[in-house]
Amino acid sequence: MTTSIHVRDLSGGTGLELRPGRVVIAGFTGRDHAAVEAHIDELRELGVPVPERTPTFYEVDPSLLTTADRIEVSGSFTSGEVEPVLIVHNGARYLTVGSDHTDRDVERSSIEASKRACPKAIGREVLPLASLATWDDLELSSWAGGAPGRYQEGRLAQLLPLESIVASLGEAVAGRPATAWSALLRARAIENQAFVIGCNAAGVNHGVELGGHSAIIDPWGEAVAEAGAEPTRLDAVIDPSAAADARADFPALRDRVWASPPSSIKVTEGAP
């Protein structure tokens, strides 16, 4: 289902029709690394699964995005958090505010699932990022119900610089295929107890960035030589007897069950 969101550009008063293809939530983006680690330790003590790296990113269904005044949630323990929202539309960047509404009960078992459990409300008005003051000078505030005082307030200077967050997102997205490719090569080497040479195209072809990361993997799944994303020459010296040694130390191939060939084959004359 294609989600359509209508917002207004305050700088020119024009309307923008957004059809988001991807919605990604950035988490653990605090500039104070020690404070981020302390928060992660608190979550770990509560039994909440924590990310292996920070910042981390959670992709949610674009249909969760809304500009509605009210949202419906299925959980009994949910809450929102005011966040800056970066919108990339037709090559231009816009900024607005939003609420990363999260199911706190679900969060105890999976932060990623909790992010996907609630709608994500964003503002109806946006501003071109280039027209704003520097990232660090911007401030966000929120109020909850009729409670006195602000529920949240803080400067974006407490977060990582925007370009740093965007760069980390690019690295995380780009790293997924390379991680899968590496895992595939290692799995094939281990299951066959053999050297595997994985040659993958690198560089850019017709505007498409190729994966690279060619590698030579030994029978135990260890990299003998491994390239990066750029075109390069990979040299290595391997000892073929290492495969025989691995099979002797761990004779897993003996457990393979081969299908018995049919005892006879009947050929029907005239059959295709």
ZABA-66143 format. One record per residue (C-alpha): x, y, z; residue number from 1; residue in three letters. Coordinates in pm, whole numbers, plus 32768, in hexadecimal, padded with zeros to 4 digits. Layout:
<atoms>
ATOM/c1/c2/c3/n/res
ATOM/X/Y/Z/NUM/ala
...
</atoms>
This chain:
<atoms>
ATOM/c1/c2/c3/n/res
ATOM/8000/8000/8000/1/met
ATOM/8089/8158/7FA1/2/thr
ATOM/8077/825A/80B6/3/thr
ATOM/802E/83C1/8052/4/ser
ATOM/807B/84DB/8145/5/ile
ATOM/8028/8647/80FF/6/his
ATOM/80FD/8751/81A9/7/val
ATOM/812F/88C7/8177/8/arg
ATOM/827D/896F/8138/9/asp
ATOM/827B/8A9B/8222/10/leu
ATOM/838B/8B4E/815F/11/ser
ATOM/82B2/8B75/802C/12/gly
ATOM/815A/8B07/8097/13/gly
ATOM/8151/89F5/7F93/14/thr
ATOM/80CB/889A/7FD1/15/gly
ATOM/819C/8761/7FAF/16/leu
ATOM/8108/860C/7F64/17/glu
ATOM/81EB/850B/8004/18/leu
ATOM/81E7/839B/7FA6/19/arg
ATOM/82F4/830F/808B/20/pro
ATOM/83A3/81DA/800A/21/gly
ATOM/8463/81A0/814D/22/arg
ATOM/843F/8212/82B4/23/val
ATOM/856F/81DF/8391/24/val
ATOM/8587/8232/8503/25/ile
ATOM/86DF/8283/858E/26/ala
ATOM/871F/8215/86F2/27/gly
ATOM/8832/8250/87F2/28/phe
ATOM/88A5/8389/873D/29/thr
ATOM/891E/844B/886D/30/gly
ATOM/8A5C/8513/883F/31/arg
ATOM/8AD0/84BE/89A0/32/asp
ATOM/8B55/835F/8967/33/his
ATOM/8B79/8317/8ADC/34/ala
ATOM/8A0C/8372/8B18/35/ala
ATOM/899F/8291/89F8/36/val
ATOM/8A66/816E/8A85/37/glu
ATOM/89D2/81AC/8BE0/38/ala
ATOM/8874/81A0/8B4C/39/his
ATOM/88C7/805C/8A97/40/ile
ATOM/8946/7FC7/8BDF/41/asp
ATOM/87FD/8026/8C88/42/glu
ATOM/8737/7F79/8B77/43/leu
ATOM/8815/7E47/8B8F/44/arg
ATOM/87D7/7E2E/8D06/45/glu
ATOM/8661/7E38/8CC0/46/leu
ATOM/8687/7D15/8BCF/47/gly
ATOM/8645/7DE8/8A97/48/val
ATOM/8709/7D70/8966/49/pro
ATOM/8801/7E84/890F/50/val
ATOM/88A2/7ED9/87C1/51/pro
ATOM/89FF/7E65/8768/52/glu
ATOM/8A5C/7FB8/86D7/53/arg
ATOM/89EC/811F/86F5/54/thr
ATOM/8948/81DA/8661/55/pro
ATOM/8859/80CB/85F5/56/thr
ATOM/873D/80D7/84FB/57/phe
ATOM/85E1/8041/84F5/58/tyr
ATOM/851D/8034/83B1/59/glu
ATOM/83A3/8042/83D7/60/val
ATOM/8281/8023/82E5/61/asp
ATOM/823D/8172/8238/62/pro
ATOM/80CA/813B/8279/63/ser
ATOM/810E/818A/83E9/64/leu
ATOM/8159/82F3/838E/65/leu
ATOM/803C/83E6/83D4/66/thr
ATOM/7FEC/8556/8408/67/thr
ATOM/7EAE/8509/84CB/68/ala
ATOM/7E5A/85C0/860E/69/asp
ATOM/7E19/8476/86BE/70/arg
ATOM/7EA0/8318/8695/71/ile
ATOM/7E20/81C4/8701/72/glu
ATOM/7F01/80CA/87AF/73/val
ATOM/7EBF/7F64/8814/74/ser
ATOM/7FA5/7F56/8941/75/gly
ATOM/7F4F/7FCE/8A9F/76/ser
ATOM/80A7/8060/8AE6/77/phe
ATOM/811C/8144/89CF/78/thr
ATOM/81BA/829B/89C4/79/ser
ATOM/8246/8393/88CD/80/gly
ATOM/838B/8452/88B2/81/glu
ATOM/83B6/8595/87EF/82/val
ATOM/84BC/856C/86DE/83/glu
ATOM/8541/8630/85B5/84/pro
ATOM/84C6/859C/846D/85/val
ATOM/8598/85B7/8334/86/leu
ATOM/84D2/859E/81F0/87/ile
ATOM/8580/856A/80A2/88/val
ATOM/8495/85C8/7F86/89/his
ATOM/84F9/85F4/7E18/90/asn
ATOM/8664/861D/7E80/91/gly
ATOM/861B/872F/7F7F/92/ala
ATOM/862F/870E/80F9/93/arg
ATOM/8521/878A/81E4/94/tyr
ATOM/8504/8787/835E/95/leu
ATOM/83D3/875F/8439/96/thr
ATOM/837E/86C6/858A/97/val
ATOM/82EA/8574/85D9/98/gly
ATOM/82A4/847F/86EE/99/ser
ATOM/8352/8330/86FF/100/asp
ATOM/822B/828C/87AC/101/his
ATOM/829D/8141/883F/102/thr
ATOM/81FF/8017/88EE/103/asp
ATOM/82C0/7FFE/8A34/104/arg
ATOM/8246/7E9F/8A86/105/asp
ATOM/82C0/7E1A/8938/106/val
ATOM/8403/7EDB/8964/107/glu
ATOM/8468/7DF4/8A82/108/arg
ATOM/8494/7CD9/898A/109/ser
ATOM/84E7/7D93/8848/110/ser
ATOM/852D/7F03/8809/111/ile
ATOM/8500/7ECB/8694/112/glu
ATOM/83A7/7E2E/86C2/113/ala
ATOM/833F/7F44/87AF/114/ser
ATOM/8390/8049/86A8/115/lys
ATOM/82B0/7F98/85AF/116/arg
ATOM/818D/7F73/86A0/117/ala
ATOM/810D/80DB/8698/118/cys
ATOM/80BE/81EB/8599/119/pro
ATOM/81C1/82FC/8567/120/lys
ATOM/8129/8459/856D/121/ala
ATOM/81DF/8572/84BD/122/ile
ATOM/8197/86E5/8496/123/gly
ATOM/80C4/876D/8379/124/arg
ATOM/81B9/8889/833C/125/glu
ATOM/8320/886C/82CA/126/val
ATOM/8443/8954/8285/127/leu
ATOM/8560/892A/818F/128/pro
ATOM/868E/88BC/8255/129/leu
ATOM/8769/89BD/81A5/130/ala
ATOM/868C/8ADA/8223/131/ser
ATOM/86B9/8A80/8391/132/leu
ATOM/87C0/8ADF/848D/133/ala
ATOM/88D4/89EA/84D0/134/thr
ATOM/886B/8894/8550/135/trp
ATOM/88FF/88D5/86A8/136/asp
ATOM/8832/8A13/86DB/137/asp
ATOM/86E1/896A/86AC/138/leu
ATOM/8611/890B/87DB/139/glu
ATOM/84F1/8815/8801/140/leu
ATOM/83E6/8819/8911/141/ser
ATOM/82AE/874D/8959/142/ser
ATOM/818D/8758/8A4C/143/trp
ATOM/80C0/8630/8ACD/144/ala
ATOM/7F4B/865A/8B0D/145/gly
ATOM/7EF9/8767/8C09/146/gly
ATOM/802E/872D/8CDE/147/ala
ATOM/80E2/886C/8D42/148/pro
ATOM/8235/88A7/8CA9/149/gly
ATOM/82D9/8805/8B81/150/arg
ATOM/82E2/868E/8B55/151/tyr
ATOM/8422/86A6/8A8B/152/gln
ATOM/8512/87B5/8A1F/153/glu
ATOM/866D/87BF/8994/154/gly
ATOM/8753/8846/8888/155/arg
ATOM/87B5/877B/875B/156/leu
ATOM/891B/87BC/87C8/157/ala
ATOM/88E1/8697/88B4/158/gln
ATOM/88C1/85B7/8783/159/leu
ATOM/89CE/8556/868C/160/leu
ATOM/89F4/8649/856A/161/pro
ATOM/88F6/8603/8459/162/leu
ATOM/89FA/85AB/8352/163/glu
ATOM/8A98/84B3/8443/164/ser
ATOM/8949/8406/8477/165/ile
ATOM/8904/83FB/8300/166/val
ATOM/8A61/8370/82BE/167/ala
ATOM/8A2F/8261/83C6/168/ser
ATOM/88E4/8204/8326/169/leu
ATOM/898E/81E4/81D4/170/gly
ATOM/8A9C/8105/8269/171/glu
ATOM/8999/802B/8317/172/ala
ATOM/88CB/7FFC/81DB/173/val
ATOM/89FC/7FC5/80FF/174/ala
ATOM/8A8F/7ECE/81F6/175/gly
ATOM/8969/7DDB/81EF/176/arg
ATOM/89B3/7D3F/809A/177/pro
ATOM/8B27/7D21/80F1/178/ala
ATOM/8AD2/7C77/823A/179/thr
ATOM/89E6/7B83/818D/180/ala
ATOM/8AE9/7B3A/807C/181/trp
ATOM/8BF5/7AF5/8181/182/ser
ATOM/8B0F/7A11/8249/183/ala
ATOM/8AB2/7954/810A/184/leu
ATOM/8C1D/7912/80AB/185/leu
ATOM/8C75/789C/8209/186/arg
ATOM/8B47/77B8/8218/187/ala
ATOM/8B9F/7717/80CB/188/arg
ATOM/8D06/76DC/8139/189/ala
ATOM/8CA2/763D/8283/190/ile
ATOM/8B8B/7561/81FD/191/glu
ATOM/8C67/74DC/80E3/192/asn
ATOM/8DAA/74DD/81AF/193/gln
ATOM/8E5D/757A/808C/194/ala
ATOM/8F01/76BC/8022/195/phe
ATOM/8E0A/77AF/7F89/196/val
ATOM/8E76/78C8/7EA2/197/ile
ATOM/8D65/79CA/7E82/198/gly
ATOM/8DA2/7AC5/7D6C/199/cys
ATOM/8CAD/7BE7/7D6C/200/asn
ATOM/8CA3/7D10/7C7F/201/ala
ATOM/8D12/7E5B/7D16/202/ala
ATOM/8CFE/7FC8/7CB5/203/gly
ATOM/8BDE/806E/7BFA/204/val
ATOM/8B35/7FE6/7AC2/205/asn
ATOM/8A2D/80B5/7A0A/206/his
ATOM/89F0/817F/7B44/207/gly
ATOM/89C9/804D/7C23/208/val
ATOM/8ABE/8028/7D43/209/glu
ATOM/8B36/7EBF/7D48/210/leu
ATOM/8B71/7DF6/7E83/211/gly
ATOM/8CE0/7D96/7E76/212/gly
ATOM/8D6D/7CE7/7FAA/213/his
ATOM/8DFF/7BC2/7EE9/214/ser
ATOM/8E9C/7AC7/7FD7/215/ala
ATOM/8F52/797F/7FFE/216/ile
ATOM/8ECA/78B1/811F/217/ile
ATOM/8F6C/777E/81BA/218/asp
ATOM/8EAF/763C/8218/219/pro
ATOM/8E74/76BE/837A/220/trp
ATOM/8DCC/77FC/82FD/221/gly
ATOM/8EF4/78E1/833F/222/glu
ATOM/8F59/79E8/8240/223/ala
ATOM/90AC/79A4/81A2/224/val
ATOM/9090/7AE6/80DB/225/ala
ATOM/8F77/7BE1/80BE/226/glu
ATOM/8F45/7D16/7FE8/227/ala
ATOM/8E79/7E4B/802D/228/gly
ATOM/8D72/7EFA/7F5C/229/ala
ATOM/8E6B/7F94/7E67/230/glu
ATOM/8F00/7EDD/7D39/231/pro
ATOM/9046/7E36/7D9B/232/thr
ATOM/9122/7D06/7D61/233/arg
ATOM/910F/7BF5/7E68/234/leu
ATOM/923C/7B0F/7E99/235/asp
ATOM/9258/79E9/7F87/236/ala
ATOM/9314/78A3/7FB5/237/val
ATOM/923F/7779/8019/238/ile
ATOM/9299/7615/8076/239/asp
ATOM/91A0/751F/7FDA/240/pro
ATOM/91F8/741C/80E4/241/ser
ATOM/914E/74FC/81E4/242/ala
ATOM/8FFF/7487/815D/243/ala
ATOM/905D/731A/8198/244/ala
ATOM/90D5/7371/82F7/245/asp
ATOM/8F8E/7422/8346/246/ala
ATOM/8EC5/72F6/82CD/247/arg
ATOM/8F98/720E/83A4/248/ala
ATOM/8F72/72E6/84DB/249/asp
ATOM/8DFF/7319/84A5/250/phe
ATOM/8D78/7200/83C7/251/pro
ATOM/8C25/72A1/838A/252/ala
ATOM/8C1D/7237/821E/253/leu
ATOM/8C05/70CC/8288/254/arg
ATOM/8AA7/7112/8305/255/asp
ATOM/8A28/7173/81AF/256/arg
ATOM/891C/708D/812A/257/val
ATOM/892B/7063/7FB2/258/trp
ATOM/87F0/700A/7EF3/259/ala
ATOM/880C/6EB1/7E57/260/ser
ATOM/87F5/6EB2/7CDC/261/pro
ATOM/86CF/6DEF/7C49/262/pro
ATOM/871F/6C81/7C0B/263/ser
ATOM/8697/6C96/7AAA/264/ser
ATOM/8621/6D9D/79B6/265/ile
ATOM/84FF/6D54/78D2/266/lys
ATOM/8507/6E02/7783/267/val
ATOM/83BE/6E24/76CD/268/thr
ATOM/83EB/6E2D/7556/269/glu
ATOM/8366/6F68/74BA/270/gly
ATOM/8369/7028/75FF/271/ala
ATOM/83FF/7185/75EB/272/pro
</atoms>
